[in-house]
Amino acid sequence: MNDIKDALNSYYSSNLSLRKASMTNGVPKSTLSDYIKRIDAADISVDEPLLYPLDELKRQLLPERRQNNYK
């Protein structure tokens, strides 16, 4: 999962295209695109997520899954 931080760094800091950043870091383009959209929607600076530890990044950007109580 640390690959996603590397891909975000490539995209934002190295100015690689979405496709190149995803290919270079072995992250699916759709996953990288999803993270970028979530960062934009969270209205935070692009540098902030790169400084977060990975679990904090996930907590900030990915909603918790609701448990399914169906049996």
VEXDOZA-884793 format. One record per residue: residue in three letters; x, y, z of N, C-alpha, C in turn. Coordinates in Angstrom, 2 decimals. Example, Ala and Ser with C-alpha at 12.3 -4.5 7.8 and 13.67 -1.06 7.14 Angstrom:
% VEXDOZA-884793
<rec><aa>ALA</aa><n_east>13.19</n_east><n_north>-5.69</n_north><n_up>7.80</n_up><ca_east>12.30</ca_east><ca_north>-4.50</ca_north><ca_up>7.80</ca_up><c_east>13.20</c_east><c_north>-3.30</c_north><c_up>7.80</c_up></rec>
<rec><aa>SER</aa><n_east>12.85</n_east><n_north>-2.25</n_north><n_up>7.08</n_up><ca_east>13.67</ca_east><ca_north>-1.06</ca_north><ca_up>7.14</ca_up><c_east>12.90</c_east><c_north>0.03</c_north><c_up>7.87</c_up></rec>
***
This chain:
% VEXDOZA-884793
<rec><aa>MET</aa><n_east>0.82</n_east><n_north>-1.20</n_north><n_up>0.00</n_up><ca_east>0.00</ca_east><ca_north>0.00</ca_north><ca_up>0.00</ca_up><c_east>0.86</c_east><c_north>1.26</c_north><c_up>0.00</c_up></rec>
<rec><aa>ASN</aa><n_east>2.14</n_east><n_north>1.14</n_north><n_up>0.39</n_up><ca_east>3.00</ca_east><ca_north>2.30</ca_north><ca_up>0.35</ca_up><c_east>3.23</c_east><c_north>2.75</c_north><c_up>-1.09</c_up></rec>
<rec><aa>ASP</aa><n_east>2.97</n_east><n_north>1.85</n_north><n_up>-2.04</n_up><ca_east>3.10</ca_east><ca_north>2.20</ca_north><ca_up>-3.45</ca_up><c_east>2.17</c_east><c_north>3.37</c_north><c_up>-3.81</c_up></rec>
<rec><aa>ILE</aa><n_east>1.04</n_east><n_north>3.45</n_north><n_up>-3.13</n_up><ca_east>0.10</ca_east><ca_north>4.54</ca_north><ca_up>-3.44</ca_up><c_east>0.72</c_east><c_north>5.88</c_north><c_up>-3.07</c_up></rec>
<rec><aa>LYS</aa><n_east>1.44</n_east><n_north>5.94</n_north><n_up>-1.97</n_up><ca_east>2.10</ca_east><ca_north>7.20</ca_north><ca_up>-1.60</ca_up><c_east>3.19</c_east><c_north>7.55</c_north><c_up>-2.62</c_up></rec>
<rec><aa>ASP</aa><n_east>3.91</n_east><n_north>6.54</n_north><n_up>-3.08</n_up><ca_east>4.93</ca_east><ca_north>6.77</ca_north><ca_up>-4.10</ca_up><c_east>4.29</c_east><c_north>7.26</c_north><c_up>-5.40</c_up></rec>
<rec><aa>ALA</aa><n_east>3.16</n_east><n_north>6.67</n_north><n_up>-5.76</n_up><ca_east>2.46</ca_east><ca_north>7.07</ca_north><ca_up>-6.98</ca_up><c_east>1.92</c_east><c_north>8.50</c_north><c_up>-6.84</c_up></rec>
<rec><aa>LEU</aa><n_east>1.38</n_east><n_north>8.82</n_north><n_up>-5.68</n_up><ca_east>0.90</ca_east><ca_north>10.20</ca_north><ca_up>-5.45</ca_up><c_east>2.05</c_east><c_north>11.18</c_north><c_up>-5.52</c_up></rec>
<rec><aa>ASN</aa><n_east>3.18</n_east><n_north>10.80</n_north><n_up>-4.95</n_up><ca_east>4.36</ca_east><ca_north>11.66</ca_north><ca_up>-5.01</ca_up><c_east>4.82</c_east><c_north>11.85</c_north><c_up>-6.45</c_up></rec>
<rec><aa>SER</aa><n_east>4.81</n_east><n_north>10.78</n_north><n_up>-7.23</n_up><ca_east>5.19</ca_east><ca_north>10.88</ca_north><ca_up>-8.64</ca_up><c_east>4.23</c_east><c_north>11.79</c_north><c_up>-9.40</c_up></rec>
<rec><aa>TYR</aa><n_east>2.96</n_east><n_north>11.66</n_north><n_up>-9.10</n_up><ca_east>1.95</ca_east><ca_north>12.45</ca_north><ca_up>-9.80</ca_up><c_east>2.06</c_east><c_north>13.93</c_north><c_up>-9.44</c_up></rec>
<rec><aa>TYR</aa><n_east>2.12</n_east><n_north>14.22</n_north><n_up>-8.13</n_up><ca_east>2.11</ca_east><ca_north>15.62</ca_north><ca_up>-7.69</ca_up><c_east>3.48</c_east><c_north>16.28</c_north><c_up>-7.75</c_up></rec>
<rec><aa>SER</aa><n_east>4.51</n_east><n_north>15.62</n_north><n_up>-7.26</n_up><ca_east>5.82</ca_east><ca_north>16.26</ca_north><ca_up>-7.15</ca_up><c_east>6.65</c_east><c_north>16.15</c_north><c_up>-8.42</c_up></rec>
<rec><aa>SER</aa><n_east>6.57</n_east><n_north>15.01</n_north><n_up>-9.08</n_up><ca_east>7.37</ca_east><ca_north>14.81</ca_north><ca_up>-10.29</ca_up><c_east>6.61</c_east><c_north>15.17</c_north><c_up>-11.55</c_up></rec>
<rec><aa>ASN</aa><n_east>5.35</n_east><n_north>15.56</n_north><n_up>-11.38</n_up><ca_east>4.50</ca_east><ca_north>15.97</ca_north><ca_up>-12.50</ca_up><c_east>4.37</c_east><c_north>14.91</c_north><c_up>-13.58</c_up></rec>
<rec><aa>LEU</aa><n_east>4.35</n_east><n_north>13.64</n_north><n_up>-13.16</n_up><ca_east>4.09</ca_east><ca_north>12.57</ca_north><ca_up>-14.13</ca_up><c_east>2.60</c_east><c_north>12.53</c_north><c_up>-14.43</c_up></rec>
<rec><aa>SER</aa><n_east>2.26</n_east><n_north>12.04</n_north><n_up>-15.59</n_up><ca_east>0.85</ca_east><ca_north>11.87</ca_north><ca_up>-15.92</ca_up><c_east>0.28</c_east><c_north>10.78</c_north><c_up>-15.02</c_up></rec>
<rec><aa>LEU</aa><n_east>-1.03</n_east><n_north>10.73</n_north><n_up>-14.94</n_up><ca_east>-1.70</ca_east><ca_north>9.72</ca_north><ca_up>-14.15</ca_up><c_east>-1.27</c_east><c_north>8.32</c_north><c_up>-14.60</c_up></rec>
<rec><aa>ARG</aa><n_east>-1.26</n_east><n_north>8.12</n_north><n_up>-15.90</n_up><ca_east>-0.89</ca_east><ca_north>6.82</ca_north><ca_up>-16.45</ca_up><c_east>0.55</c_east><c_north>6.44</c_north><c_up>-16.09</c_up></rec>
<rec><aa>LYS</aa><n_east>1.48</n_east><n_north>7.39</n_north><n_up>-16.29</n_up><ca_east>2.89</ca_east><ca_north>7.09</ca_north><ca_up>-16.01</ca_up><c_east>3.14</c_east><c_north>6.89</c_north><c_up>-14.52</c_up></rec>
<rec><aa>ALA</aa><n_east>2.50</n_east><n_north>7.69</n_north><n_up>-13.67</n_up><ca_east>2.68</ca_east><ca_north>7.54</ca_north><ca_up>-12.23</ca_up><c_east>2.15</c_east><c_north>6.19</c_north><c_up>-11.77</c_up></rec>
<rec><aa>SER</aa><n_east>1.04</n_east><n_north>5.75</n_north><n_up>-12.34</n_up><ca_east>0.48</ca_east><ca_north>4.46</ca_north><ca_up>-11.93</ca_up><c_east>1.35</c_east><c_north>3.31</c_north><c_up>-12.44</c_up></rec>
<rec><aa>MET</aa><n_east>1.80</n_east><n_north>3.39</n_north><n_up>-13.68</n_up><ca_east>2.63</ca_east><ca_north>2.33</ca_north><ca_up>-14.24</ca_up><c_east>3.99</c_east><c_north>2.24</c_north><c_up>-13.53</c_up></rec>
<rec><aa>THR</aa><n_east>4.59</n_east><n_north>3.37</n_north><n_up>-13.27</n_up><ca_east>5.91</ca_east><ca_north>3.40</ca_north><ca_up>-12.64</ca_up><c_east>5.89</c_east><c_north>2.79</c_north><c_up>-11.25</c_up></rec>
<rec><aa>ASN</aa><n_east>4.78</n_east><n_north>2.97</n_north><n_up>-10.53</n_up><ca_east>4.71</ca_east><ca_north>2.52</ca_north><ca_up>-9.15</ca_up><c_east>3.88</c_east><c_north>1.27</c_north><c_up>-8.95</c_up></rec>
<rec><aa>GLY</aa><n_east>3.39</n_east><n_north>0.68</n_north><n_up>-10.03</n_up><ca_east>2.65</ca_east><ca_north>-0.56</ca_north><ca_up>-9.92</ca_up><c_east>1.30</c_east><c_north>-0.43</c_north><c_up>-9.25</c_up></rec>
<rec><aa>VAL</aa><n_east>0.67</n_east><n_north>0.73</n_north><n_up>-9.41</n_up><ca_east>-0.64</ca_east><ca_north>0.98</ca_north><ca_up>-8.83</ca_up><c_east>-1.65</c_east><c_north>1.11</c_north><c_up>-9.97</c_up></rec>
<rec><aa>PRO</aa><n_east>-2.79</n_east><n_north>0.45</n_north><n_up>-9.87</n_up><ca_east>-3.78</ca_east><ca_north>0.60</ca_north><ca_up>-10.93</ca_up><c_east>-4.17</c_east><c_north>2.07</c_north><c_up>-11.12</c_up></rec>
<rec><aa>LYS</aa><n_east>-4.33</n_east><n_north>2.46</n_north><n_up>-12.37</n_up><ca_east>-4.67</ca_east><ca_north>3.84</ca_north><ca_up>-12.70</ca_up><c_east>-5.96</c_east><c_north>4.26</c_north><c_up>-12.01</c_up></rec>
<rec><aa>SER</aa><n_east>-6.92</n_east><n_north>3.35</n_north><n_up>-11.93</n_up><ca_east>-8.21</ca_east><ca_north>3.68</ca_north><ca_up>-11.30</ca_up><c_east>-8.03</c_east><c_north>3.95</c_north><c_up>-9.81</c_up></rec>
<rec><aa>THR</aa><n_east>-7.14</n_east><n_north>3.22</n_north><n_up>-9.15</n_up><ca_east>-6.89</ca_east><ca_north>3.44</ca_north><ca_up>-7.73</ca_up><c_east>-6.23</c_east><c_north>4.79</c_north><c_up>-7.50</c_up></rec>
<rec><aa>LEU</aa><n_east>-5.22</n_east><n_north>5.09</n_north><n_up>-8.30</n_up><ca_east>-4.54</ca_east><ca_north>6.38</ca_north><ca_up>-8.18</ca_up><c_east>-5.51</c_east><c_north>7.52</c_north><c_up>-8.47</c_up></rec>
<rec><aa>SER</aa><n_east>-6.33</n_east><n_north>7.36</n_north><n_up>-9.48</n_up><ca_east>-7.32</ca_east><ca_north>8.37</ca_north><ca_up>-9.82</ca_up><c_east>-8.30</c_east><c_north>8.59</c_north><c_up>-8.67</c_up></rec>
<rec><aa>ASP</aa><n_east>-8.71</n_east><n_north>7.50</n_north><n_up>-8.03</n_up><ca_east>-9.63</ca_east><ca_north>7.59</ca_north><ca_up>-6.89</ca_up><c_east>-9.01</c_east><c_north>8.38</c_north><c_up>-5.75</c_up></rec>
<rec><aa>TYR</aa><n_east>-7.76</n_east><n_north>8.10</n_north><n_up>-5.43</n_up><ca_east>-7.07</ca_east><ca_north>8.84</ca_north><ca_up>-4.36</ca_up><c_east>-6.95</c_east><c_north>10.32</c_north><c_up>-4.71</c_up></rec>
<rec><aa>ILE</aa><n_east>-6.62</n_east><n_north>10.62</n_north><n_up>-5.96</n_up><ca_east>-6.48</ca_east><ca_north>12.02</ca_north><ca_up>-6.38</ca_up><c_east>-7.82</c_east><c_north>12.74</c_north><c_up>-6.25</c_up></rec>
<rec><aa>LYS</aa><n_east>-8.89</n_east><n_north>12.09</n_north><n_up>-6.66</n_up><ca_east>-10.22</ca_east><ca_north>12.69</ca_north><ca_up>-6.54</ca_up><c_east>-10.58</c_east><c_north>12.92</c_north><c_up>-5.07</c_up></rec>
<rec><aa>ARG</aa><n_east>-10.23</n_east><n_north>11.97</n_north><n_up>-4.21</n_up><ca_east>-10.53</ca_east><ca_north>12.12</ca_north><ca_up>-2.79</ca_up><c_east>-9.72</c_east><c_north>13.25</c_north><c_up>-2.16</c_up></rec>
<rec><aa>ILE</aa><n_east>-8.47</n_east><n_north>13.40</n_north><n_up>-2.58</n_up><ca_east>-7.65</ca_east><ca_north>14.51</ca_north><ca_up>-2.08</ca_up><c_east>-8.25</c_east><c_north>15.84</c_north><c_up>-2.52</c_up></rec>
<rec><aa>ASP</aa><n_east>-8.66</n_east><n_north>15.92</n_north><n_up>-3.77</n_up><ca_east>-9.27</ca_east><ca_north>17.15</ca_north><ca_up>-4.27</ca_up><c_east>-10.58</c_east><c_north>17.45</c_north><c_up>-3.53</c_up></rec>
<rec><aa>ALA</aa><n_east>-11.38</n_east><n_north>16.42</n_north><n_up>-3.30</n_up><ca_east>-12.67</ca_east><ca_north>16.61</ca_north><ca_up>-2.63</ca_up><c_east>-12.49</c_east><c_north>16.98</c_north><c_up>-1.16</c_up></rec>
<rec><aa>ALA</aa><n_east>-11.41</n_east><n_north>16.51</n_north><n_up>-0.54</n_up><ca_east>-11.15</ca_east><ca_north>16.80</ca_north><ca_up>0.87</ca_up><c_east>-10.67</c_east><c_north>18.24</c_north><c_up>1.05</c_up></rec>
<rec><aa>ASP</aa><n_east>-10.37</n_east><n_north>18.90</n_north><n_up>-0.05</n_up><ca_east>-9.93</ca_east><ca_north>20.29</ca_north><ca_up>-0.02</ca_up><c_east>-8.71</c_east><c_north>20.48</c_north><c_up>0.89</c_up></rec>
<rec><aa>ILE</aa><n_east>-7.72</n_east><n_north>19.61</n_north><n_up>0.71</n_up><ca_east>-6.47</ca_east><ca_north>19.72</ca_north><ca_up>1.44</ca_up><c_east>-5.36</c_east><c_north>19.96</c_north><c_up>0.43</c_up></rec>
<rec><aa>SER</aa><n_east>-4.27</n_east><n_north>20.52</n_north><n_up>0.90</n_up><ca_east>-3.17</ca_east><ca_north>20.77</ca_north><ca_up>-0.03</ca_up><c_east>-2.60</c_east><c_north>19.43</c_north><c_up>-0.48</c_up></rec>
<rec><aa>VAL</aa><n_east>-2.03</n_east><n_north>19.40</n_north><n_up>-1.65</n_up><ca_east>-1.51</ca_east><ca_north>18.15</ca_north><ca_up>-2.19</ca_up><c_east>-0.29</c_east><c_north>17.66</c_north><c_up>-1.42</c_up></rec>
<rec><aa>ASP</aa><n_east>0.39</n_east><n_north>18.54</n_north><n_up>-0.70</n_up><ca_east>1.56</ca_east><ca_north>18.14</ca_north><ca_up>0.07</ca_up><c_east>1.19</c_east><c_north>17.40</c_north><c_up>1.36</c_up></rec>
<rec><aa>GLU</aa><n_east>0.03</n_east><n_north>17.74</n_north><n_up>1.92</n_up><ca_east>-0.39</ca_east><ca_north>17.13</ca_north><ca_up>3.19</ca_up><c_east>-0.45</c_east><c_north>15.61</c_north><c_up>3.14</c_up></rec>
<rec><aa>PRO</aa><n_east>-1.15</n_east><n_north>15.03</n_north><n_up>2.17</n_up><ca_east>-1.26</ca_east><ca_north>13.57</ca_north><ca_up>2.16</ca_up><c_east>0.09</c_east><c_north>12.86</c_north><c_up>2.04</c_up></rec>
<rec><aa>LEU</aa><n_east>1.05</n_east><n_north>13.50</n_north><n_up>1.42</n_up><ca_east>2.36</ca_east><ca_north>12.87</ca_north><ca_up>1.26</ca_up><c_east>3.13</c_east><c_north>12.83</c_north><c_up>2.57</c_up></rec>
<rec><aa>LEU</aa><n_east>2.75</n_east><n_north>13.69</n_north><n_up>3.52</n_up><ca_east>3.42</ca_east><ca_north>13.72</ca_north><ca_up>4.81</ca_up><c_east>2.78</c_east><c_north>12.77</c_north><c_up>5.82</c_up></rec>
<rec><aa>TYR</aa><n_east>1.52</n_east><n_north>12.39</n_north><n_up>5.59</n_up><ca_east>0.81</ca_east><ca_north>11.52</ca_north><ca_up>6.52</ca_up><c_east>1.43</c_east><c_north>10.12</c_north><c_up>6.51</c_up></rec>
<rec><aa>PRO</aa><n_east>1.43</n_east><n_north>9.47</n_north><n_up>7.68</n_up><ca_east>1.72</ca_east><ca_north>8.03</ca_north><ca_up>7.67</ca_up><c_east>0.61</c_east><c_north>7.34</c_north><c_up>6.88</c_up></rec>
<rec><aa>LEU</aa><n_east>0.89</n_east><n_north>6.17</n_north><n_up>6.37</n_up><ca_east>-0.06</ca_east><ca_north>5.50</ca_north><ca_up>5.49</ca_up><c_east>-1.41</c_east><c_north>5.27</c_north><c_up>6.13</c_up></rec>
<rec><aa>ASP</aa><n_east>-1.44</n_east><n_north>4.85</n_north><n_up>7.43</n_up><ca_east>-2.75</ca_east><ca_north>4.61</ca_north><ca_up>8.05</ca_up><c_east>-3.53</c_east><c_north>5.91</c_north><c_up>8.21</c_up></rec>
<rec><aa>GLU</aa><n_east>-2.85</n_east><n_north>7.02</n_north><n_up>8.46</n_up><ca_east>-3.54</ca_east><ca_north>8.30</ca_north><ca_up>8.57</ca_up><c_east>-4.09</c_east><c_north>8.73</c_north><c_up>7.21</c_up></rec>
<rec><aa>LEU</aa><n_east>-3.32</n_east><n_north>8.51</n_north><n_up>6.17</n_up><ca_east>-3.79</ca_east><ca_north>8.83</ca_north><ca_up>4.82</ca_up><c_east>-5.06</c_east><c_north>8.05</c_north><c_up>4.50</c_up></rec>
<rec><aa>LYS</aa><n_east>-5.05</n_east><n_north>6.76</n_north><n_up>4.82</n_up><ca_east>-6.24</ca_east><ca_north>5.93</ca_north><ca_up>4.57</ca_up><c_east>-7.41</c_east><c_north>6.41</c_north><c_up>5.42</c_up></rec>
<rec><aa>ARG</aa><n_east>-7.15</n_east><n_north>6.76</n_north><n_up>6.68</n_up><ca_east>-8.23</ca_east><ca_north>7.23</ca_north><ca_up>7.56</ca_up><c_east>-8.84</c_east><c_north>8.54</c_north><c_up>7.04</c_up></rec>
<rec><aa>GLN</aa><n_east>-7.99</n_east><n_north>9.41</n_north><n_up>6.53</n_up><ca_east>-8.45</ca_east><ca_north>10.71</ca_north><ca_up>6.03</ca_up><c_east>-9.26</c_east><c_north>10.57</c_north><c_up>4.74</c_up></rec>
<rec><aa>LEU</aa><n_east>-8.85</n_east><n_north>9.66</n_north><n_up>3.88</n_up><ca_east>-9.43</ca_east><ca_north>9.61</ca_north><ca_up>2.53</ca_up><c_east>-10.43</c_east><c_north>8.49</c_north><c_up>2.28</c_up></rec>
<rec><aa>LEU</aa><n_east>-10.34</n_east><n_north>7.42</n_north><n_up>3.05</n_up><ca_east>-11.21</ca_east><ca_north>6.28</ca_north><ca_up>2.80</ca_up><c_east>-12.22</c_east><c_north>6.13</c_north><c_up>3.93</c_up></rec>
<rec><aa>PRO</aa><n_east>-13.49</n_east><n_north>6.15</n_north><n_up>3.61</n_up><ca_east>-14.50</ca_east><ca_north>6.00</ca_north><ca_up>4.66</ca_up><c_east>-14.47</c_east><c_north>4.59</c_north><c_up>5.25</c_up></rec>
<rec><aa>GLU</aa><n_east>-14.85</n_east><n_north>4.51</n_north><n_up>6.50</n_up><ca_east>-14.93</ca_east><ca_north>3.19</ca_north><ca_up>7.12</ca_up><c_east>-16.07</c_east><c_north>2.41</c_north><c_up>6.51</c_up></rec>
<rec><aa>ARG</aa><n_east>-15.82</n_east><n_north>1.13</n_north><n_up>6.37</n_up><ca_east>-16.88</ca_east><ca_north>0.27</ca_north><ca_up>5.85</ca_up><c_east>-17.87</c_east><c_north>-0.02</c_north><c_up>6.97</c_up></rec>
<rec><aa>ARG</aa><n_east>-19.13</n_east><n_north>0.06</n_north><n_up>6.64</n_up><ca_east>-20.15</ca_east><ca_north>-0.29</ca_north><ca_up>7.62</ca_up><c_east>-20.25</c_east><c_north>-1.80</c_north><c_up>7.67</c_up></rec>
<rec><aa>GLN</aa><n_east>-20.41</n_east><n_north>-2.31</n_north><n_up>8.86</n_up><ca_east>-20.55</ca_east><ca_north>-3.75</ca_north><ca_up>8.99</ca_up><c_east>-21.93</c_east><c_north>-4.17</c_north><c_up>8.57</c_up></rec>
<rec><aa>ASN</aa><n_east>-21.98</n_east><n_north>-5.27</n_north><n_up>7.89</n_up><ca_east>-23.22</ca_east><ca_north>-5.81</ca_north><ca_up>7.41</ca_up><c_east>-23.77</c_east><c_north>-6.78</c_north><c_up>8.47</c_up></rec>
<rec><aa>ASN</aa><n_east>-24.95</n_east><n_north>-6.50</n_north><n_up>8.97</n_up><ca_east>-25.52</ca_east><ca_north>-7.33</ca_north><ca_up>10.02</ca_up><c_east>-26.47</c_east><c_north>-8.37</c_north><c_up>9.47</c_up></rec>
<rec><aa>TYR</aa><n_east>-26.44</n_east><n_north>-8.57</n_north><n_up>8.18</n_up><ca_east>-27.31</ca_east><ca_north>-9.58</ca_north><ca_up>7.57</ca_up><c_east>-26.78</c_east><c_north>-10.97</c_north><c_up>7.88</c_up></rec>
<rec><aa>LYS</aa><n_east>-27.69</n_east><n_north>-11.89</n_north><n_up>8.03</n_up><ca_east>-27.27</ca_east><ca_north>-13.28</ca_north><ca_up>8.28</ca_up><c_east>-27.79</c_east><c_north>-14.16</c_north><c_up>7.19</c_up></rec>
***
